[in-house]
Amino acid sequence: LYNGCPHECSYCYNNHSLMSKTLGGNTVRLKKQLVDEDTAYEVFCKELARYRSEIISSGSPLHFSFVSDPCLSETIELNWKCIDYAIGQGVPVQVLTKRADWLNHSAVQNALCHKDLIKVGFSLTGCDTLEPGASPNAERIIAMQLLHDAGVRTWASIEPIIDPQRSLDMIVQTTNICDEYKIGILSGKKNYSPQQIVDFIAGVSSLNLHLVYWKNSLIEYIKKR
């Protein structure tokens, strides 16, 4: 629904990809083809009707979102209105955010009550200085704890791994409040080796977590040993 994000993450793919002029930037803006928020909502509802059965049968939830953040003050109203509609149509939804200050917002309350159809994820890198516009990682973990305590399914995006030890620390701190982890490496130049990632995997495996998804980029990277 939106492009642009004020988190200013130094590693952001949207700011470094070939589509950076369209997807990136620090200014949040509705996608041009959606015209305005009312039109955007109408388009979303029509597209959901078209793909509803396919999404449900896939077993994968509708994701909000890899471009921008669905819990920003600029994006939360429309994103969660669409989330509410999707849930009302029986479509499962997952949210990914770097904000921790939205749990009491009126726009999210209805969706969070549908615990069978929503799960909420936080990006956790452990590197606050590289994400100056986002909520601190510690605050995101507190928000995850509150959601977990309320019975909402939670997940963590441990991606990108910037520092393997910091990423492992994020996992250790959330083992009792996170239902699922998705883990991937940093694109481009890295300050770690394939062997360090192998050691990181061993550390994660020793925690006996319930559900871990290793991204293909990580699997391919450790093959370079």
Solvent accessible surface area in square Angstrom, and as a share of the most:
residue,aa,sasa,rsa
1,L,44,0.22
2,Y,12,0.05
3,N,11,0.06
4,G,2,0.02
5,C,28,0.17
6,P,42,0.26
7,H,5,0.02
8,E,89,0.40
9,C,12,0.07
10,S,66,0.42
11,Y,36,0.14
12,C,30,0.18
13,Y,146,0.55
14,N,24,0.12
15,N,52,0.26
16,H,129,0.57
17,S,19,0.12
18,L,188,0.94
19,M,104,0.47
20,S,31,0.20
21,K,200,0.85
22,T,68,0.40
23,L,38,0.19
24,G,4,0.04
25,G,37,0.36
26,N,81,0.42
27,T,97,0.56
28,V,25,0.14
29,R,83,0.30
30,L,35,0.17
31,K,56,0.24
32,K,191,0.81
33,Q,134,0.60
34,L,17,0.09
35,V,112,0.64
36,D,65,0.34
37,E,81,0.36
38,D,103,0.53
39,T,43,0.25
40,A,0,0.00
41,Y,49,0.19
42,E,99,0.44
43,V,49,0.28
44,F,27,0.11
45,C,22,0.13
46,K,147,0.62
47,E,94,0.42
48,L,7,0.03
49,A,76,0.59
50,R,186,0.68
51,Y,86,0.33
52,R,89,0.32
53,S,80,0.52
54,E,114,0.51
55,I,30,0.15
56,I,67,0.34
57,S,94,0.61
58,S,71,0.46
59,G,67,0.64
60,S,63,0.40
61,P,37,0.23
62,L,42,0.21
63,H,44,0.19
64,F,11,0.04
65,S,29,0.19
66,F,143,0.59
67,V,32,0.18
68,S,18,0.12
69,D,5,0.03
70,P,0,0.00
71,C,5,0.03
72,L,8,0.04
73,S,100,0.64
74,E,91,0.41
75,T,1,0.00
76,I,3,0.01
77,E,99,0.44
78,L,6,0.03
79,N,8,0.04
80,W,0,0.00
81,K,95,0.40
82,C,0,0.00
83,I,0,0.00
84,D,40,0.20
85,Y,65,0.25
86,A,0,0.00
87,I,7,0.03
88,G,61,0.59
89,Q,68,0.30
90,G,30,0.29
91,V,0,0.00
92,P,32,0.20
93,V,1,0.01
94,Q,12,0.05
95,V,0,0.00
96,L,19,0.09
97,T,3,0.01
98,K,26,0.11
99,R,45,0.16
100,A,20,0.16
101,D,100,0.52
102,W,5,0.02
103,L,25,0.13
104,N,147,0.75
105,H,62,0.28
106,S,95,0.61
107,A,19,0.15
108,V,0,0.00
109,Q,80,0.35
110,N,82,0.42
111,A,0,0.00
112,L,19,0.10
113,C,92,0.55
114,H,71,0.32
115,K,82,0.35
116,D,108,0.56
117,L,37,0.18
118,I,0,0.00
119,K,27,0.12
120,V,0,0.00
121,G,0,0.00
122,F,0,0.00
123,S,8,0.05
124,L,0,0.00
125,T,0,0.00
126,G,17,0.16
127,C,4,0.02
128,D,63,0.32
129,T,118,0.68
130,L,59,0.30
131,E,3,0.01
132,P,88,0.56
133,G,26,0.25
134,A,13,0.10
135,S,5,0.03
136,P,55,0.35
137,N,4,0.02
138,A,64,0.50
139,E,84,0.38
140,R,0,0.00
141,I,19,0.10
142,I,106,0.54
143,A,3,0.02
144,M,0,0.00
145,Q,71,0.32
146,L,100,0.50
147,L,6,0.03
148,H,68,0.30
149,D,96,0.50
150,A,60,0.46
151,G,44,0.43
152,V,6,0.03
153,R,100,0.37
154,T,1,0.00
155,W,4,0.02
156,A,0,0.00
157,S,8,0.05
158,I,0,0.00
159,E,53,0.24
160,P,16,0.10
161,I,0,0.00
162,I,25,0.13
163,D,53,0.27
164,P,21,0.13
165,Q,107,0.48
166,R,115,0.42
167,S,0,0.00
168,L,34,0.17
169,D,56,0.29
170,M,17,0.07
171,I,0,0.00
172,V,76,0.44
173,Q,104,0.46
174,T,0,0.00
175,T,44,0.25
176,N,134,0.69
177,I,11,0.06
178,C,14,0.08
179,D,57,0.29
180,E,21,0.10
181,Y,2,0.01
182,K,42,0.18
183,I,0,0.00
184,G,0,0.00
185,I,18,0.09
186,L,28,0.14
187,S,77,0.50
188,G,59,0.57
189,K,183,0.78
190,K,45,0.19
191,N,139,0.71
192,Y,16,0.06
193,S,43,0.28
194,P,27,0.17
195,Q,86,0.38
196,Q,84,0.37
197,I,0,0.00
198,V,33,0.19
199,D,82,0.43
200,F,7,0.03
201,I,36,0.18
202,A,62,0.48
203,G,20,0.19
204,V,2,0.01
205,S,68,0.44
206,S,82,0.53
207,L,59,0.29
208,N,133,0.68
209,L,35,0.17
210,H,168,0.75
211,L,89,0.44
212,V,41,0.24
213,Y,109,0.41
214,W,60,0.21
215,K,45,0.19
216,N,114,0.58
217,S,55,0.36
218,L,0,0.00
219,I,63,0.32
220,E,94,0.42
221,Y,24,0.09
222,I,32,0.16
223,K,137,0.58
224,K,144,0.61
225,R,172,0.63
